[in-house]
Amino acid sequence: VESNVREVKVHSPDYKGVAAEEAISDFLERIRHYEDIYEPISEEHEGHFTFIKIFNAGEKYVIHKHQGYLQSKIVYWIMNVHITPRTIYLTRHGESVYNVTNRIGGDSDLTERGRHYALAVASFFNHNNIPGLRVWTSWLKRTIQTAVHIEAPQERWRALNEIDAGEMENLTYEEISERYPEEFAARDLNKLTYRYPSGESYQDLVARLEPVMMELERQGNLLLVAHQAVLRCILGYFLDKDLEDLPY
């Protein structure tokens, strides 16, 4: 408990300008006060309610009378989060051949600049001795090549692949505007809900990333090497952005 207080509560707005030890002492006193007046929900006398009881920050759970899709998702999320201090590092892949030619999608290799970036990323992580670091990439070459020199266990996630542009894969935006003007205009009108023909929308991508986000909540120190649309969604999740803001 004291470790959590030191990591989180000391930096809360309640203790702005207060010395760390004084803030910790005050918050522990708060907890003692809460203990005096706290009344746990009773399974015997209040068993008609739906509830979740959490003991010692996840040491034990009691799930009582939960039912339905939404409640199941809430339980799943609660059982995957933890309060252990950790850092999640996010980076887009290095420059790829398709980045240079302004083509979307595909599975192109890194350029020379991209390979230099991969070496720079590896130098940073290999020299900082981050405890328990793991690396996740997509299945696409440009993310795997970006992480290739990093000395840490690595996993490949298909769910981290870039948004599927369907019939527009491997085209430039100029080519799309010329060949598919109606689709190009529809995408400009609403990037969140627009779905590429035979491909995905940002809403589809959010649904695809859900199991990734749940697993992220369970991890320790992690480097995630991914793609622009994917990283927008992940940042949106952690920064609590509105769904409409994700594509931007």
C-alpha positions as CSV (number, residue, x, y, z in Angstrom):
1,V,0.0,0.0,0.0
2,E,2.8,2.4,0.9
3,S,4.5,1.7,-2.4
4,N,1.3,2.6,-4.2
5,V,1.0,5.8,-2.2
6,R,4.5,6.8,-3.0
7,E,4.1,6.1,-6.7
8,V,0.6,7.6,-7.3
9,K,-0.9,9.6,-4.4
10,V,2.1,11.8,-3.7
11,H,1.7,13.3,-7.1
12,S,-2.0,13.8,-7.0
13,P,-3.5,17.4,-7.0
14,D,-4.5,16.9,-3.4
15,Y,-0.8,17.1,-2.4
16,K,0.5,19.7,-4.8
17,G,3.3,21.6,-3.0
18,V,3.4,19.2,-0.1
19,A,6.5,17.4,0.9
20,A,6.5,13.7,0.0
21,E,6.8,12.3,3.5
22,E,4.1,14.6,4.8
23,A,1.8,13.6,1.9
24,I,2.4,9.9,2.6
25,S,1.7,10.3,6.3
26,D,-1.5,12.1,5.6
27,F,-2.8,9.6,3.1
28,L,-2.0,6.6,5.4
29,E,-4.0,8.4,8.1
30,R,-6.8,8.7,5.6
31,I,-6.7,5.0,5.0
32,R,-6.9,4.3,8.8
33,H,-9.9,6.6,8.9
34,Y,-11.5,4.7,6.0
35,E,-10.9,1.4,7.9
36,D,-12.8,2.7,10.9
37,I,-16.0,3.5,8.9
38,Y,-15.7,1.0,6.0
39,E,-18.6,-1.5,5.7
40,P,-17.9,-4.4,3.2
41,I,-20.9,-5.5,1.2
42,S,-22.4,-8.7,2.7
43,E,-23.0,-11.7,0.5
44,E,-25.4,-13.0,3.1
45,H,-27.6,-10.0,3.6
46,E,-27.1,-8.2,0.2
47,G,-26.8,-11.3,-2.0
48,H,-29.5,-9.9,-4.4
49,F,-27.1,-7.3,-5.7
50,T,-24.5,-7.8,-8.5
51,F,-21.0,-6.9,-7.2
52,I,-17.3,-7.5,-7.5
53,K,-15.1,-7.5,-4.4
54,I,-11.4,-7.0,-4.8
55,F,-9.0,-7.9,-1.9
56,N,-5.5,-6.5,-1.6
57,A,-5.2,-5.0,-5.1
58,G,-6.0,-8.2,-6.9
59,E,-4.9,-11.0,-4.5
60,K,-8.4,-12.3,-4.4
61,Y,-11.7,-11.6,-6.3
62,V,-15.3,-12.4,-5.5
63,I,-17.6,-12.1,-8.5
64,H,-21.2,-12.3,-7.4
65,K,-24.2,-12.7,-9.7
66,H,-22.7,-11.1,-12.7
67,Q,-24.4,-11.7,-16.0
68,G,-24.5,-10.4,-19.6
69,Y,-21.9,-9.1,-22.0
70,L,-21.1,-5.7,-20.5
71,Q,-20.6,-7.1,-16.9
72,S,-18.4,-9.9,-18.2
73,K,-16.2,-7.3,-20.0
74,I,-15.9,-5.2,-16.9
75,V,-14.9,-8.3,-14.8
76,Y,-12.3,-9.3,-17.5
77,W,-10.8,-5.8,-17.5
78,I,-10.6,-5.5,-13.7
79,M,-8.9,-8.9,-13.4
80,N,-6.2,-7.9,-15.9
81,V,-5.2,-4.5,-14.6
82,H,-2.5,-4.1,-11.9
83,I,-0.8,-1.2,-10.0
84,T,2.8,-2.3,-10.4
85,P,4.9,0.5,-11.7
86,R,6.0,-0.1,-15.3
87,T,6.6,1.8,-18.5
88,I,5.1,1.2,-21.9
89,Y,7.2,2.5,-24.8
90,L,5.5,3.1,-28.1
91,T,7.3,3.7,-31.4
92,R,6.3,3.6,-35.0
93,H,8.5,1.5,-37.3
94,G,11.4,3.1,-39.1
95,E,11.0,4.7,-42.5
96,S,9.8,2.1,-45.1
97,V,10.0,1.9,-48.9
98,Y,6.3,2.6,-49.1
99,N,6.7,5.7,-46.8
100,V,9.1,7.2,-49.3
101,T,6.7,6.5,-52.3
102,N,3.6,7.6,-50.3
103,R,1.9,4.2,-50.7
104,I,-0.4,2.8,-48.0
105,G,-0.5,-0.7,-46.6
106,G,1.7,-3.4,-48.1
107,D,4.6,-5.1,-46.5
108,S,7.7,-3.2,-47.6
109,D,11.2,-3.3,-46.1
110,L,12.9,-0.5,-44.3
111,T,14.9,2.1,-46.2
112,E,18.4,3.0,-45.3
113,R,17.1,5.7,-43.0
114,G,14.7,3.2,-41.5
115,R,17.6,0.8,-40.7
116,H,19.5,3.7,-39.1
117,Y,16.4,4.3,-36.9
118,A,16.3,0.6,-36.0
119,L,20.0,0.8,-34.8
120,A,19.2,4.0,-32.8
121,V,16.2,2.4,-31.1
122,A,18.3,-0.7,-30.3
123,S,21.1,1.4,-28.9
124,F,18.7,3.2,-26.5
125,F,17.1,0.0,-25.1
126,N,20.2,-2.1,-25.0
127,H,22.1,0.5,-23.0
128,N,19.4,1.4,-20.5
129,N,19.1,-2.0,-18.8
130,I,15.3,-1.8,-18.4
131,P,14.2,-4.6,-16.1
132,G,12.1,-7.4,-17.7
133,L,11.7,-5.5,-21.0
134,R,9.7,-7.3,-23.6
135,V,9.1,-6.2,-27.3
136,W,5.9,-6.6,-29.3
137,T,5.8,-6.1,-33.0
138,S,3.2,-6.7,-35.8
139,W,3.6,-9.5,-38.3
140,L,4.8,-7.0,-41.0
141,K,8.5,-6.7,-42.0
142,R,8.9,-3.0,-41.2
143,T,8.1,-3.5,-37.5
144,I,10.1,-6.7,-37.2
145,Q,13.1,-5.1,-38.9
146,T,12.8,-2.0,-36.6
147,A,13.1,-4.3,-33.5
148,V,15.6,-6.8,-34.9
149,H,18.7,-5.5,-33.0
150,I,16.9,-5.1,-29.6
151,E,18.3,-7.6,-27.0
152,A,15.0,-8.6,-25.3
153,P,12.3,-11.3,-25.7
154,Q,10.1,-10.5,-28.7
155,E,6.5,-11.4,-29.7
156,R,4.7,-10.9,-33.0
157,W,1.0,-9.9,-32.9
158,R,-1.1,-10.1,-36.0
159,A,-3.6,-7.8,-34.2
160,L,-0.9,-5.1,-34.3
161,N,-0.8,-5.1,-38.1
162,E,-1.7,-1.7,-39.8
163,I,-5.3,-0.9,-40.6
164,D,-6.3,-3.0,-43.6
165,A,-6.8,-0.8,-46.7
166,G,-8.5,-3.6,-48.6
167,E,-8.7,-2.8,-52.3
168,M,-6.6,0.4,-51.7
169,E,-3.5,-1.5,-50.4
170,N,-0.3,-0.5,-52.2
171,L,-1.8,2.7,-53.7
172,T,-0.9,6.3,-53.1
173,Y,-3.6,8.7,-52.0
174,E,-3.4,10.4,-55.4
175,E,-4.1,7.1,-57.1
176,I,-7.0,6.5,-54.8
177,S,-8.5,9.9,-55.5
178,E,-8.2,9.3,-59.3
179,R,-9.5,5.7,-59.4
180,Y,-12.0,5.8,-56.5
181,P,-13.1,9.5,-56.1
182,E,-16.3,8.6,-54.2
183,E,-14.4,6.4,-51.7
184,F,-11.7,9.2,-51.3
185,A,-14.4,11.7,-50.5
186,A,-16.2,9.4,-48.1
187,R,-13.0,8.8,-46.1
188,D,-12.4,12.5,-45.8
189,L,-16.0,13.0,-44.6
190,N,-15.6,10.6,-41.6
191,K,-12.3,8.8,-41.1
192,L,-13.6,7.0,-37.9
193,T,-16.5,5.1,-39.6
194,Y,-15.1,4.9,-43.2
195,R,-14.3,1.3,-44.1
196,Y,-12.0,0.6,-47.0
197,P,-13.6,-1.7,-49.6
198,S,-12.8,-5.3,-48.5
199,G,-10.8,-3.7,-45.6
200,E,-11.2,-2.0,-42.2
201,S,-12.4,1.1,-40.6
202,Y,-10.9,2.7,-37.4
203,Q,-13.9,1.3,-35.5
204,D,-12.9,-2.2,-36.8
205,L,-9.3,-1.6,-35.8
206,V,-10.4,-0.6,-32.2
207,A,-12.3,-3.9,-31.9
208,R,-9.3,-5.8,-33.3
209,L,-7.0,-4.2,-30.7
210,E,-9.2,-5.0,-27.7
211,P,-7.4,-8.2,-26.7
212,V,-4.1,-6.4,-27.2
213,M,-5.1,-3.7,-24.8
214,M,-6.2,-6.2,-22.2
215,E,-2.9,-8.0,-22.4
216,L,-1.1,-4.7,-22.2
217,E,-2.7,-4.0,-18.9
218,R,-1.1,-7.2,-17.5
219,Q,2.4,-6.5,-18.7
220,G,5.5,-5.0,-17.1
221,N,8.0,-2.9,-19.0
222,L,7.2,-3.2,-22.7
223,L,8.2,-1.7,-26.1
224,L,5.5,-1.8,-28.7
225,V,6.7,-1.3,-32.3
226,A,3.6,-0.7,-34.5
227,H,2.0,1.4,-37.2
228,Q,0.4,4.9,-37.4
229,A,-3.3,4.0,-37.1
230,V,-2.6,1.3,-34.5
231,L,-0.6,3.7,-32.3
232,R,-3.3,6.3,-32.6
233,C,-5.8,3.9,-31.1
234,I,-3.5,2.8,-28.3
235,L,-2.6,6.3,-27.4
236,G,-6.2,7.2,-27.5
237,Y,-7.0,4.5,-25.0
238,F,-4.3,5.5,-22.5
239,L,-5.0,9.2,-22.9
240,D,-8.8,8.7,-22.6
241,K,-9.5,10.4,-25.9
242,D,-12.9,10.5,-27.5
243,L,-13.6,7.9,-30.1
244,E,-14.1,10.6,-32.7
245,D,-10.5,11.9,-32.2
246,L,-8.7,8.6,-32.8
247,P,-8.0,9.0,-36.5
248,Y,-6.3,12.3,-35.9
